[in-house]
C-alpha cells in the first residue's frame, strides 16, 4: 500500500472523472486527506484531451443579439433541436451551454 509523503498515512486508491468523462485513478491519504495523481495517469488523461474533437462555430447577428450555430454531431449527441431551450452559464473562461 502507498504511504503519504506528508504524514506517512496509508493512501487509498480512488477513481474519478474529468468533466468530459475521462476516468482516472488517484490516491488519497486516509489520515490527512492529501491527494496525488501519478504521472502515468496524468499522461493518460492528457492524451485523451488531445484527441477530443474540437469544433468551430460561427456567430451570426440576429437583430440586436448573436446566434450560435451548433454542429450537427453535437446536436445529435445531446438530442438538441430547434424546439429545445438551453441554459447559458457564464464561467471564468467561457460559456457553458446546458440543455433543459
Buried (B, 14 or more C-beta within 10 A) or exposed (E): EEEBEEEEBEBEEEEEEEEEEBEBEBBBBEBEEBEBEEEEBEEBBEEBEEEEEEEEEEEEEEEEEEEEEBEEEEBEEEEBEEEEEBEEEEEEEEEEBEEE
